[in-house]
Amino acid sequence: MLNKRECRRFADPCLKMKKGSGLLHAGQIDYIIRTAVKIIGHHKTLVLYAYSRTQAAQGSFQPCYTVFQSREDFITLAQKENGGTAWRTAAFDNLGYSWDFQDKCAFYSAADETRLCKYFKSSPGSGFKPLLKAQAGIQERRRQERQRIREQEIVRRMECVPALPRGLKSWIHKSVMPAYFFYDYKRGGKDVPGVCSACGHEIRLSNVKMGDKAVCPHCMHELVMKPRSRRGYCMTDRDTCQVIQNTGSGGLVIRIIKARYTYMGDTPQIQIYENARQFVRQDESGKVCLECYYYQRNSGNLTNWKKGERCGYGLWQYSFEADTCGHVFDKNLPAALKNTLWQYCPIADFYNHDREPIQALPFLAAYLEHPRLEHLVKTGFYHIVSDMVYRHTSDCLDETQDRTHRILRIAAEDTEFLRKLDANVDMLKAFQGYAGLKDRQRLFLWQLKHKVKQNIPPILKHMTVHKFIRYIESQYAFLRLRKTPHGPLRYKEMQDLVTEYRDYLDMCRRMGYDMKNSFVQYPKDLQKSHDKTARRYEQKKDTLTKRDFAAVYQQLSGRLDFEKDGLKIVYPDTPDDIVAEGNALHHCVGSYVERVAEEECIILFLRRCADECKPFYTIEVRGQKAVQVRGTGNCSMTPEVEAFITAWEQRVLSARLPAVAA
């Protein structure tokens, strides 16, 4: 190990170079190398001084890099731009900012090259090759040492992992991997001879048809019928399994087991191996800690286990080796979870509900975070639990409660209804919106049947569930075939009609119609009534806007007048004037009409006195200030306009208009 303090004594030997040296003017090189052999820390050390050629040509002879090379180690002292120094462990060829650093260097003299070759006992004229070879060997030893330290930590982590439980291979064979009845095709399928892939016995079955299922009379294994001609030369089945074990100290390990069954004959070639481990525990602060490792064959010296998750080999591309979702081995779970935080974890019940592959790690982590997860599994709300663990947050639940209906925030009589529906979180949230509503269960079933997901609650403010369903179904019966003027169907789904019904009722309410009148609530033709009401609503809305617009400028009449240096303030007479102003000047002031009518702002025009009819600049006023003054194409103010606006604000806005729209 080189002593940095001792090395600094030899960082700059204060060497000079002859000004007439042609090397100082060789544009194809960037650095000039000089060498020396020094005794540093009782060890003979080769020192390389790398000088910048351009700086040396100007008379500056301070090394940019000083490389200290011993038999077992090397280090470089680099000069920084601010005058300081920094130690670097990079190899000589990686010191510069380009990949060809070596090619940009040249020895100052033949003696410098000879000194380097003699130090490494290599043939003269070898250049930098002995140095690069020695540093490559040292870097490899460094890498191996780092790898050894990492692997020692992994080995210590794996010491707590027990042996795989007995019966695992038998469980995979019987409960996970499919088995086949292989036979030669025979017309009629009566009394067909074949082989059971599970036990290897020759059996005979009747009514054989590809893809059908039967039971082997010898091993009682469920078989899938498959003719040998459809098996091909090689057929492979593969699946993932998970084994949960206790590691002591309150932690668990999930071991990912891969199983491959390869069929080149009637019986499979079986390959079962472990390729990942996931550790889960809870620290003293209550935080869930997760550690992942994966197995990579022939990759290490002490162990082939690597820390981290296996690469998936590409986005949106399935990788069987990286997949950690699989079947859960439940034979050892009571003993494995005993005396841990997961002693009552219902992962076995959750998995055995439909025996579909799951990810055990998120489930075990969620069990510690959600105190009512066990309760929901035992009461049969598997889909809600699945959403809690893998997809959604539990903001729709009250996990401070003990009773099922209070946890779900529903009425007690609705608990069994949602359980039979196998409701998920989205369904629960939708049903919670019907709290206290009569016939809510009937409405929810109708909603699921017709795939209606929104706009129902606002409609039910005006009618009962029974009347809503009866009316909307009667309308859909004849409106579902009605087309738009462009050809496509107007109501492709029930949701389209419900949405339009909600819009119709909203417009009626805003126009002041009697919302208790059945003639208003249930028009004979919803589509025609909707379109007619929409036209009336737009006309009324336009009338109200014009009225409010005129009222705003009537209050301002004469109060904002100002004229100076050939410019003057002009008021718009109608909303159309503002729209025309925006079109003429190519900016968006036309969209401000409603803001003016609602007194959010005031729009004024700036005109030249010589041509008052020609748009020049547009002004937006808020409070006592002109917040926007825009010309053609949203251009900013000219000095002339800016001077006018400044004077107008001081003399008019602040004096005559103490409270314009804020």
C-alpha positions as CSV (number, residue, x, y, z in Angstrom):
1,M,0.0,0.0,0.0
2,L,1.5,3.3,-1.1
3,N,1.9,6.0,1.6
4,K,0.2,9.2,0.2
5,R,2.0,11.5,2.6
6,E,5.4,10.1,1.5
7,C,4.4,10.2,-2.2
8,R,3.6,13.9,-2.0
9,R,7.3,14.7,-1.3
10,F,8.0,13.5,-4.9
11,A,5.0,15.0,-6.6
12,D,7.0,17.7,-8.4
13,P,10.7,17.2,-9.1
14,C,10.9,20.7,-10.7
15,L,12.4,19.3,-13.9
16,K,13.0,21.6,-16.9
17,M,12.8,21.0,-20.6
18,K,14.9,22.5,-23.4
19,K,12.9,25.2,-25.2
20,G,14.4,24.0,-28.5
21,S,13.1,20.5,-28.1
22,G,10.9,19.5,-31.0
23,L,8.6,17.5,-28.7
24,L,7.3,20.8,-27.3
25,H,5.8,21.7,-30.7
26,A,4.5,18.2,-31.8
27,G,0.8,18.9,-32.2
28,Q,-0.1,15.2,-32.4
29,I,0.6,14.7,-28.6
30,D,-1.0,16.3,-25.5
31,Y,1.3,15.1,-22.7
32,I,5.1,14.6,-22.3
33,I,6.1,11.8,-19.9
34,R,9.2,11.8,-17.7
35,T,10.1,9.0,-15.4
36,A,12.1,8.4,-12.2
37,V,12.7,5.6,-9.7
38,K,12.5,6.6,-6.0
39,I,12.6,4.8,-2.7
40,I,9.2,5.6,-1.1
41,G,8.3,3.9,2.2
42,H,11.2,1.6,1.9
43,H,10.0,0.4,-1.5
44,K,11.4,1.0,-5.0
45,T,8.7,3.0,-6.8
46,L,8.4,4.1,-10.4
47,V,7.2,7.7,-10.7
48,L,5.8,9.0,-14.0
49,Y,5.4,12.8,-14.5
50,A,2.8,13.8,-17.1
51,Y,3.3,17.4,-18.4
52,S,0.8,19.3,-20.6
53,R,2.7,19.9,-23.8
54,T,1.0,23.3,-24.4
55,Q,1.9,24.5,-20.9
56,A,5.4,23.2,-21.2
57,A,5.9,25.1,-24.5
58,Q,4.9,28.3,-22.6
59,G,7.5,27.6,-19.9
60,S,5.2,26.1,-17.2
61,F,6.7,22.8,-16.0
62,Q,4.3,21.6,-13.4
63,P,3.0,18.0,-13.8
64,C,-0.7,17.5,-14.6
65,Y,-0.5,13.9,-13.3
66,T,2.1,12.2,-11.1
67,V,1.8,8.4,-11.2
68,F,3.3,6.4,-8.4
69,Q,3.7,2.7,-9.4
70,S,5.0,0.0,-7.1
71,R,5.0,-3.8,-7.6
72,E,1.7,-4.2,-5.8
73,D,-0.1,-0.9,-6.1
74,F,-0.4,2.4,-8.0
75,I,-2.0,5.8,-7.4
76,T,-2.1,9.1,-9.2
77,L,-1.9,12.7,-7.9
78,A,-3.9,14.9,-10.3
79,Q,-3.6,18.6,-10.6
80,K,-7.0,20.4,-10.5
81,E,-8.0,23.5,-12.4
82,N,-8.3,25.6,-9.3
83,G,-4.7,24.8,-8.3
84,G,-5.5,22.0,-5.8
85,T,-4.7,18.3,-6.1
86,A,-6.7,15.1,-5.8
87,W,-5.8,11.5,-5.6
88,R,-7.1,9.1,-8.3
89,T,-7.1,5.3,-8.5
90,A,-7.7,5.2,-12.3
91,A,-5.2,3.3,-14.5
92,F,-2.8,5.3,-16.6
93,D,-4.8,4.8,-19.7
94,N,-7.9,6.3,-18.1
95,L,-6.4,9.5,-16.7
96,G,-7.5,11.8,-19.5
97,Y,-10.8,12.8,-20.9
98,S,-10.6,10.6,-24.1
99,W,-10.3,6.9,-24.8
100,D,-6.9,7.3,-26.5
101,F,-4.9,8.9,-23.6
102,Q,-2.0,6.6,-24.1
103,D,-1.7,7.6,-27.8
104,K,-1.6,11.2,-26.8
105,C,1.5,10.7,-24.6
106,A,5.2,10.5,-25.5
107,F,8.4,10.0,-23.5
108,Y,10.6,13.1,-23.2
109,S,13.7,11.0,-23.9
110,A,14.8,7.5,-24.6
111,A,16.2,7.3,-21.0
112,D,12.7,7.8,-19.6
113,E,11.3,4.9,-21.6
114,T,14.3,2.7,-20.8
115,R,13.8,3.4,-17.1
116,L,10.2,2.2,-17.2
117,C,11.1,-1.0,-19.2
118,K,13.9,-1.8,-16.8
119,Y,11.7,-1.3,-13.8
120,F,9.3,-4.0,-15.1
121,K,12.1,-6.1,-16.5
122,S,10.7,-6.0,-20.0
123,S,12.5,-5.6,-23.3
124,P,13.6,-2.1,-24.3
125,G,11.3,-0.2,-26.6
126,S,8.1,-1.7,-25.1
127,G,6.7,1.8,-24.5
128,F,3.8,1.9,-22.0
129,K,2.8,-1.8,-22.4
130,P,4.6,-3.0,-19.3
131,L,3.0,-0.3,-17.2
132,L,-0.5,-1.0,-18.6
133,K,-0.1,-4.8,-18.1
134,A,1.1,-4.3,-14.5
135,Q,-1.8,-2.0,-13.7
136,A,-4.3,-4.3,-15.3
137,G,-3.1,-7.1,-13.0
138,I,-3.3,-4.9,-9.9
139,Q,-6.9,-3.8,-10.9
140,E,-7.9,-7.4,-11.3
141,R,-6.6,-8.2,-7.8
142,R,-8.5,-5.2,-6.5
143,R,-11.7,-6.4,-8.2
144,Q,-11.3,-9.8,-6.8
145,E,-10.7,-8.4,-3.3
146,R,-13.9,-6.3,-3.5
147,Q,-15.8,-9.3,-4.8
148,R,-14.5,-11.4,-2.0
149,I,-15.7,-8.9,0.6
150,R,-19.1,-8.7,-1.0
151,E,-19.4,-12.5,-1.2
152,Q,-18.3,-12.9,2.5
153,E,-21.2,-10.6,3.5
154,I,-23.6,-12.7,1.3
155,V,-22.3,-16.0,2.7
156,R,-22.9,-14.7,6.3
157,R,-26.4,-13.6,5.3
158,M,-27.2,-17.1,3.9
159,E,-26.1,-18.9,7.0
160,C,-29.6,-18.5,8.5
161,V,-31.3,-20.2,5.6
162,P,-32.5,-23.8,6.5
163,A,-32.6,-26.7,4.2
164,L,-35.6,-27.0,1.9
165,P,-38.5,-28.9,3.4
166,R,-39.2,-32.5,2.7
167,G,-41.9,-33.3,0.2
168,L,-41.3,-30.2,-1.9
169,K,-40.5,-32.2,-5.1
170,S,-43.5,-34.4,-4.6
171,W,-45.8,-31.4,-4.0
172,I,-44.5,-29.8,-7.2
173,H,-45.1,-33.0,-9.2
174,K,-48.6,-33.5,-7.8
175,S,-50.0,-30.0,-7.3
176,V,-48.2,-27.7,-9.6
177,M,-47.0,-29.2,-12.8
178,P,-49.6,-30.6,-15.3
179,A,-49.6,-34.3,-16.3
180,Y,-50.6,-35.8,-19.6
181,F,-52.1,-38.9,-21.2
182,F,-49.9,-39.4,-24.3
183,Y,-51.5,-41.6,-26.9
184,D,-51.4,-42.3,-30.7
185,Y,-54.3,-40.9,-32.4
186,K,-57.1,-43.4,-33.2
187,R,-60.4,-42.5,-34.9
188,G,-63.4,-43.0,-32.6
189,G,-61.3,-42.6,-29.4
190,K,-62.6,-45.9,-27.8
191,D,-60.3,-47.9,-25.5
192,V,-57.1,-46.0,-26.5
193,P,-53.8,-47.2,-25.1
194,G,-51.3,-44.6,-23.8
195,V,-48.9,-43.6,-21.0
196,C,-49.5,-41.5,-17.9
197,S,-46.7,-38.9,-17.7
198,A,-47.1,-38.6,-13.9
199,C,-46.4,-42.2,-13.0
200,G,-45.2,-43.7,-16.3
201,H,-47.7,-46.6,-16.3
202,E,-49.4,-47.7,-19.5
203,I,-53.1,-47.3,-19.3
204,R,-56.2,-47.4,-21.5
205,L,-58.9,-44.7,-21.7
206,S,-62.1,-44.4,-23.5
207,N,-63.7,-41.4,-25.2
208,V,-60.3,-39.8,-25.8
209,K,-60.2,-36.3,-27.3
210,M,-57.3,-33.9,-27.3
211,G,-57.5,-31.4,-24.5
212,D,-60.1,-33.3,-22.4
213,K,-59.2,-34.4,-18.9
214,A,-59.2,-37.7,-17.2
215,V,-57.8,-39.4,-14.0
216,C,-55.0,-42.0,-14.1
217,P,-56.3,-45.3,-12.5
218,H,-52.9,-46.0,-11.0
219,C,-51.7,-42.7,-9.4
220,M,-55.1,-40.8,-9.4
221,H,-53.4,-37.8,-11.1
222,E,-55.5,-35.6,-13.3
223,L,-54.3,-35.9,-16.9
224,V,-54.7,-33.8,-20.0
225,M,-55.2,-35.9,-23.1
226,K,-52.5,-35.1,-25.7
227,P,-51.7,-37.1,-28.9
228,R,-48.0,-37.8,-29.4
229,S,-48.2,-36.1,-32.9
230,R,-49.1,-32.8,-31.2
231,R,-46.3,-33.1,-28.6
232,G,-43.6,-32.5,-31.2
233,Y,-39.9,-33.4,-30.8
234,C,-39.6,-31.5,-27.5
235,M,-42.3,-30.0,-25.3
236,T,-41.6,-28.0,-22.1
237,D,-43.7,-27.1,-19.1
238,R,-42.3,-24.6,-16.5
239,D,-43.6,-23.0,-13.4
240,T,-42.5,-21.0,-10.3
241,C,-42.9,-22.0,-6.7
242,Q,-42.3,-20.2,-3.4
243,V,-41.1,-21.7,-0.1
244,I,-41.4,-19.5,3.0
245,Q,-39.1,-20.4,5.9
246,N,-38.1,-19.0,9.3
247,T,-34.6,-17.5,9.4
248,G,-34.6,-16.8,13.2
249,S,-34.6,-13.4,14.9
250,G,-38.2,-12.9,13.7
251,G,-37.3,-12.8,10.0
252,L,-38.5,-14.8,7.0
253,V,-37.0,-15.9,3.7
254,I,-39.0,-16.6,0.5
255,R,-37.1,-19.0,-1.7
256,I,-38.0,-18.9,-5.4
257,I,-38.0,-22.4,-6.9
258,K,-38.1,-23.0,-10.6
259,A,-39.5,-26.2,-12.1
260,R,-39.0,-27.4,-15.7
261,Y,-40.5,-30.5,-17.2
262,T,-39.1,-31.4,-20.6
263,Y,-40.9,-34.0,-22.7
264,M,-38.8,-35.8,-25.4
265,G,-40.7,-39.0,-24.6
266,D,-43.7,-40.0,-22.6
267,T,-42.0,-39.3,-19.2
268,P,-40.5,-35.9,-18.4
269,Q,-37.0,-34.9,-17.7
270,I,-37.3,-33.0,-14.4
271,Q,-35.2,-30.0,-13.4
272,I,-36.0,-28.2,-10.1
273,Y,-33.6,-25.5,-8.8
274,E,-33.6,-22.4,-6.6
275,N,-32.8,-19.1,-8.3
276,A,-33.8,-16.3,-5.9
277,R,-34.2,-15.5,-2.2
278,Q,-36.2,-12.7,-0.6
279,F,-35.6,-11.7,3.0
280,V,-38.3,-9.8,4.9
281,R,-38.2,-8.5,8.5
282,Q,-39.3,-5.5,10.6
283,D,-36.7,-3.3,12.2
284,E,-37.0,-1.6,15.7
285,S,-38.8,1.4,14.3
286,G,-41.5,-0.7,12.7
287,K,-40.3,-0.3,9.2
288,V,-40.5,-3.3,6.9
289,C,-37.1,-4.2,5.5
290,L,-36.7,-6.2,2.3
291,E,-33.6,-7.8,0.8
292,C,-33.4,-9.6,-2.5
293,Y,-30.8,-12.0,-3.9
294,Y,-30.5,-14.0,-7.1
295,Y,-28.4,-17.0,-8.1
296,Q,-26.0,-16.8,-11.0
297,R,-24.2,-20.0,-11.9
298,N,-20.3,-19.9,-12.0
299,S,-20.2,-16.2,-11.2
300,G,-18.4,-16.1,-7.8
301,N,-15.5,-17.5,-5.9
302,L,-17.1,-18.0,-2.5
303,T,-20.8,-18.0,-3.5
304,N,-22.9,-17.7,-6.7
305,W,-25.5,-15.6,-4.9
306,K,-25.7,-11.9,-5.9
307,K,-27.5,-9.1,-4.1
308,G,-30.3,-7.4,-5.9
309,E,-33.1,-8.4,-8.3
310,R,-32.4,-10.4,-11.5
311,C,-32.6,-8.3,-14.6
312,G,-35.7,-8.8,-16.7
313,Y,-33.8,-8.5,-20.0
314,G,-36.0,-5.8,-21.5
315,L,-39.1,-3.7,-21.0
316,W,-42.5,-5.4,-21.7
317,Q,-40.7,-8.7,-22.3
318,Y,-41.5,-11.7,-20.0
319,S,-38.5,-13.3,-18.3
320,F,-39.2,-16.7,-16.7
321,E,-36.0,-16.5,-14.6
322,A,-36.8,-13.1,-13.3
323,D,-40.4,-13.9,-12.4
324,T,-41.0,-14.2,-8.7
325,C,-44.8,-14.8,-8.9
326,G,-45.6,-18.4,-8.3
327,H,-47.4,-21.1,-6.3
328,V,-47.0,-21.1,-2.5
329,F,-45.8,-24.3,-0.7
330,D,-48.1,-24.4,2.3
331,K,-47.2,-27.6,4.0
332,N,-44.6,-26.0,6.3
333,L,-46.3,-22.6,6.9
334,P,-47.6,-23.2,10.4
335,A,-44.1,-24.2,11.7
336,A,-42.3,-21.5,9.6
337,L,-44.5,-18.6,10.8
338,K,-44.7,-19.7,14.4
339,N,-43.3,-17.1,16.9
340,T,-42.9,-14.5,14.2
341,L,-44.9,-11.3,13.4
342,W,-46.6,-13.4,10.7
343,Q,-47.8,-16.2,13.0
344,Y,-51.4,-15.4,12.1
345,C,-50.7,-14.3,8.5
346,P,-53.5,-15.8,6.2
347,I,-51.3,-16.2,3.2
348,A,-52.2,-20.0,3.0
349,D,-55.9,-19.2,3.0
350,F,-55.4,-16.4,0.4
351,Y,-53.5,-18.7,-1.9
352,N,-55.7,-21.8,-1.5
353,H,-58.8,-19.7,-2.3
354,D,-58.2,-20.2,-6.1
355,R,-54.6,-21.6,-6.1
356,E,-53.4,-19.1,-8.6
357,P,-49.8,-17.9,-8.6
358,I,-49.1,-14.9,-6.3
359,Q,-46.2,-12.9,-5.0
360,A,-45.6,-13.7,-1.4
361,L,-43.2,-10.8,-0.6
362,P,-45.7,-8.0,-1.1
363,F,-48.3,-10.0,0.8
364,L,-46.1,-10.5,3.8
365,A,-45.1,-6.8,3.8
366,A,-48.7,-5.7,3.5
367,Y,-49.7,-7.9,6.4
368,L,-47.6,-5.7,8.7
369,E,-48.9,-2.5,7.3
370,H,-52.6,-3.3,7.3
371,P,-54.0,-4.5,10.6
372,R,-57.3,-5.7,9.1
373,L,-55.9,-7.7,6.2
374,E,-56.3,-11.0,8.2
375,H,-59.9,-10.2,9.0
376,L,-60.8,-9.5,5.4
377,V,-59.2,-12.8,4.2
378,K,-61.0,-14.8,6.8
379,T,-64.4,-13.1,6.0
380,G,-63.9,-13.9,2.3
381,F,-63.1,-10.5,0.7
382,Y,-60.2,-11.9,-1.3
383,H,-60.5,-9.5,-4.2
384,I,-60.3,-6.5,-1.9
385,V,-57.3,-8.0,-0.2
386,S,-55.6,-8.6,-3.5
387,D,-56.2,-4.9,-4.5
388,M,-54.8,-3.7,-1.1
389,V,-51.6,-5.8,-1.5
390,Y,-50.9,-5.5,-5.2
391,R,-52.7,-2.5,-6.7
392,H,-54.5,0.1,-4.6
393,T,-54.2,2.0,-1.4
394,S,-56.7,1.3,1.4
395,D,-58.1,4.8,1.8
396,C,-61.6,3.5,1.3
397,L,-61.3,1.2,4.4
398,D,-61.4,2.1,8.1
399,E,-58.8,-0.2,9.6
400,T,-59.4,1.1,13.1
401,Q,-62.7,-0.8,13.3
402,D,-63.3,-4.5,14.3
403,R,-66.6,-5.3,12.6
404,T,-66.5,-6.2,8.9
405,H,-69.2,-3.7,7.7
406,R,-67.5,-0.9,9.6
407,I,-64.1,-1.8,8.2
408,L,-65.7,-1.6,4.7
409,R,-67.7,1.5,5.6
410,I,-71.0,-0.1,4.5
411,A,-74.2,-1.1,6.2
412,A,-74.3,-4.5,8.0
413,E,-76.9,-5.9,5.6
414,D,-74.6,-5.2,2.6
415,T,-71.7,-7.3,3.8
416,E,-73.0,-10.6,2.5
417,F,-74.1,-8.9,-0.7
418,L,-70.6,-7.7,-1.5
419,R,-69.0,-11.0,-0.4
420,K,-71.1,-12.9,-2.9
421,L,-70.1,-10.5,-5.6
422,D,-66.4,-10.9,-4.7
423,A,-66.1,-7.1,-4.8
424,N,-62.9,-5.4,-5.5
425,V,-61.7,-2.0,-4.3
426,D,-63.2,-0.1,-7.2
427,M,-66.6,-1.8,-6.7
428,L,-66.4,-1.1,-3.0
429,K,-65.8,2.6,-3.6
430,A,-68.7,2.8,-6.0
431,F,-71.0,1.1,-3.6
432,Q,-70.0,3.3,-0.7
433,G,-71.3,6.2,-2.7
434,Y,-74.8,4.7,-2.3
435,A,-74.8,4.8,1.5
436,G,-78.4,5.1,2.8
437,L,-79.9,4.8,-0.6
438,K,-83.0,2.6,-0.9
439,D,-82.7,-0.3,-3.5
440,R,-78.9,0.3,-3.6
441,Q,-78.2,-3.4,-4.1
442,R,-80.6,-3.6,-7.1
443,L,-79.0,-0.5,-8.5
444,F,-75.5,-1.9,-8.1
445,L,-76.3,-5.2,-9.8
446,W,-77.9,-3.2,-12.7
447,Q,-74.8,-1.0,-12.9
448,L,-72.5,-4.1,-13.1
449,K,-74.7,-5.8,-15.7
450,H,-74.7,-2.8,-18.0
451,K,-71.1,-1.7,-17.2
452,V,-72.2,1.8,-16.1
453,K,-69.4,3.3,-14.0
454,Q,-70.3,7.0,-13.5
455,N,-72.9,9.8,-13.5
456,I,-75.5,7.9,-11.5
457,P,-75.4,9.7,-8.1
458,P,-76.3,13.2,-9.5
459,I,-79.3,11.7,-11.3
460,L,-80.6,10.0,-8.1
461,K,-80.9,13.5,-6.5
462,H,-84.1,13.9,-8.6
463,M,-85.7,10.4,-8.6
464,T,-85.8,7.0,-7.0
465,V,-83.6,4.0,-8.1
466,H,-86.7,2.2,-9.4
467,K,-87.9,5.1,-11.6
468,F,-84.4,5.7,-12.9
469,I,-83.8,2.1,-13.9
470,R,-87.3,1.8,-15.5
471,Y,-87.0,5.0,-17.4
472,I,-83.4,4.5,-18.7
473,E,-84.1,1.0,-19.9
474,S,-87.2,2.0,-21.7
475,Q,-85.3,4.8,-23.5
476,Y,-82.4,2.6,-24.3
477,A,-84.7,0.0,-25.9
478,F,-85.4,2.3,-28.9
479,L,-82.5,4.8,-28.7
480,R,-79.7,2.3,-28.9
481,L,-80.2,2.1,-32.7
482,R,-80.3,5.8,-33.3
483,K,-77.4,7.3,-35.2
484,T,-75.6,10.6,-35.3
485,P,-75.7,12.9,-38.4
486,H,-72.3,11.5,-39.4
487,G,-73.4,7.8,-39.3
488,P,-72.1,6.1,-36.1
489,L,-74.4,5.0,-33.3
490,R,-75.1,7.7,-30.8
491,Y,-75.5,5.4,-27.9
492,K,-73.1,2.5,-28.2
493,E,-73.4,1.5,-24.6
494,M,-75.8,2.2,-21.7
495,Q,-73.2,4.5,-20.2
496,D,-73.6,6.9,-23.1
497,L,-77.3,7.2,-22.5
498,V,-76.8,7.7,-18.7
499,T,-74.2,10.4,-19.3
500,E,-76.5,12.3,-21.6
501,Y,-79.4,11.9,-19.2
502,R,-77.3,13.5,-16.5
503,D,-76.4,16.4,-18.8
504,Y,-80.1,16.9,-19.6
505,L,-81.1,17.1,-16.0
506,D,-78.2,19.5,-15.2
507,M,-79.3,21.9,-17.9
508,C,-82.9,21.8,-16.8
509,R,-81.8,22.6,-13.2
510,R,-79.7,25.6,-14.3
511,M,-82.5,27.0,-16.4
512,G,-84.8,26.9,-13.4
513,Y,-87.2,24.2,-14.6
514,D,-89.4,22.4,-12.0
515,M,-87.3,19.3,-11.3
516,K,-90.2,17.6,-9.6
517,N,-92.4,17.7,-12.7
518,S,-92.5,14.3,-14.4
519,F,-92.7,16.0,-17.8
520,V,-89.3,17.5,-17.1
521,Q,-87.8,14.4,-15.5
522,Y,-89.0,11.8,-17.9
523,P,-89.2,13.2,-21.5
524,K,-90.7,10.8,-24.1
525,D,-87.6,11.0,-26.3
526,L,-84.5,11.8,-24.3
527,Q,-82.2,12.5,-27.2
528,K,-84.6,15.1,-28.8
529,S,-85.3,16.7,-25.4
530,H,-81.6,16.9,-24.6
531,D,-80.7,18.6,-27.9
532,K,-83.6,21.0,-27.6
533,T,-82.7,21.9,-24.1
534,A,-79.1,22.3,-25.0
535,R,-80.0,24.9,-27.7
536,R,-82.2,26.8,-25.2
537,Y,-79.5,26.7,-22.6
538,E,-76.9,28.1,-24.9
539,Q,-79.2,30.9,-26.0
540,K,-80.0,31.8,-22.4
541,K,-76.4,31.6,-21.4
542,D,-75.4,33.9,-24.3
543,T,-78.2,36.4,-23.3
544,L,-77.1,36.4,-19.6
545,T,-73.5,37.0,-20.7
546,K,-74.4,40.0,-22.9
547,R,-76.5,41.4,-20.1
548,D,-73.7,41.2,-17.5
549,F,-71.2,42.4,-20.0
550,A,-73.2,45.5,-20.7
551,A,-73.7,46.2,-17.0
552,V,-69.9,46.1,-16.3
553,Y,-69.1,48.8,-18.9
554,Q,-72.2,50.9,-18.0
555,Q,-70.7,51.3,-14.6
556,L,-67.3,52.3,-16.1
557,S,-68.7,54.8,-18.6
558,G,-66.3,57.8,-18.8
559,R,-64.3,56.8,-15.7
560,L,-61.3,55.4,-17.6
561,D,-61.1,57.9,-20.5
562,F,-57.6,59.1,-21.2
563,E,-55.9,60.6,-24.2
564,K,-52.1,61.5,-24.6
565,D,-49.6,61.8,-27.4
566,G,-52.0,60.7,-30.1
567,L,-53.2,57.7,-28.2
568,K,-56.5,57.1,-26.4
569,I,-58.6,54.5,-24.4
570,V,-61.6,53.0,-26.2
571,Y,-64.4,50.8,-24.6
572,P,-65.8,47.7,-26.3
573,D,-69.6,48.0,-26.9
574,T,-70.4,44.3,-27.1
575,P,-68.7,40.9,-26.6
576,D,-68.4,40.6,-30.4
577,D,-66.0,43.7,-30.3
578,I,-63.6,41.8,-28.0
579,V,-63.8,38.7,-30.2
580,A,-63.1,40.8,-33.3
581,E,-60.2,42.5,-31.5
582,G,-58.6,39.1,-30.8
583,N,-59.0,38.0,-34.4
584,A,-57.5,41.2,-35.8
585,L,-54.5,41.2,-33.5
586,H,-54.1,37.4,-33.5
587,H,-54.2,36.9,-29.7
588,C,-56.6,35.1,-27.3
589,V,-58.6,38.1,-25.8
590,G,-61.8,36.7,-27.4
591,S,-61.8,34.0,-24.6
592,Y,-62.0,36.7,-21.9
593,V,-65.7,37.6,-22.6
594,E,-67.1,35.5,-19.8
595,R,-64.4,36.7,-17.4
596,V,-65.5,40.3,-18.0
597,A,-69.1,39.4,-17.5
598,E,-68.3,37.7,-14.2
599,E,-66.2,40.9,-13.2
600,E,-62.9,39.0,-13.0
601,C,-61.2,41.6,-15.2
602,I,-61.8,44.5,-17.6
603,I,-60.8,44.6,-21.3
604,L,-60.1,47.9,-22.9
605,F,-58.7,49.0,-26.3
606,L,-55.8,51.3,-27.0
607,R,-56.3,53.2,-30.3
608,R,-54.5,55.9,-32.3
609,C,-56.5,59.1,-32.4
610,A,-56.0,59.3,-36.1
611,D,-57.7,55.9,-36.7
612,E,-59.9,54.9,-33.8
613,C,-61.5,52.0,-35.7
614,K,-58.2,50.1,-36.3
615,P,-57.1,47.7,-33.5
616,F,-53.7,48.7,-32.1
617,Y,-53.2,47.3,-28.5
618,T,-55.5,45.4,-26.1
619,I,-55.4,46.1,-22.3
620,E,-56.4,43.8,-19.4
621,V,-57.1,45.6,-16.1
622,R,-57.2,43.9,-12.7
623,G,-57.3,45.9,-9.5
624,Q,-55.6,49.2,-10.3
625,K,-53.1,47.9,-12.7
626,A,-52.9,47.0,-16.4
627,V,-51.7,43.4,-16.0
628,Q,-51.5,42.7,-19.8
629,V,-51.0,45.1,-22.8
630,R,-50.6,43.1,-26.0
631,G,-50.4,44.1,-29.7
632,T,-50.3,42.0,-32.9
633,G,-49.3,38.4,-32.3
634,N,-49.1,39.0,-28.5
635,C,-46.2,41.5,-29.0
636,S,-45.0,43.5,-26.0
637,M,-45.4,47.3,-25.5
638,T,-43.3,49.8,-27.5
639,P,-41.7,52.6,-25.5
640,E,-44.4,54.9,-26.8
641,V,-47.2,52.6,-25.5
642,E,-45.4,51.9,-22.2
643,A,-45.1,55.6,-21.5
644,F,-48.9,56.0,-22.2
645,I,-49.9,53.1,-20.0
646,T,-47.7,54.3,-17.1
647,A,-49.2,57.8,-17.2
648,W,-52.7,56.3,-17.5
649,E,-52.2,54.1,-14.4
650,Q,-51.0,57.0,-12.3
651,R,-53.6,59.6,-13.4
652,V,-56.7,57.4,-14.0
653,L,-56.6,53.9,-12.5
654,S,-55.2,54.9,-9.1
655,A,-57.2,58.1,-8.9
656,R,-60.6,57.4,-10.5
657,L,-60.9,53.7,-10.1
658,P,-60.1,52.6,-6.5
659,A,-61.7,49.1,-6.9
660,V,-61.6,47.5,-10.3
661,A,-61.9,43.7,-10.5
662,A,-59.2,42.1,-8.4
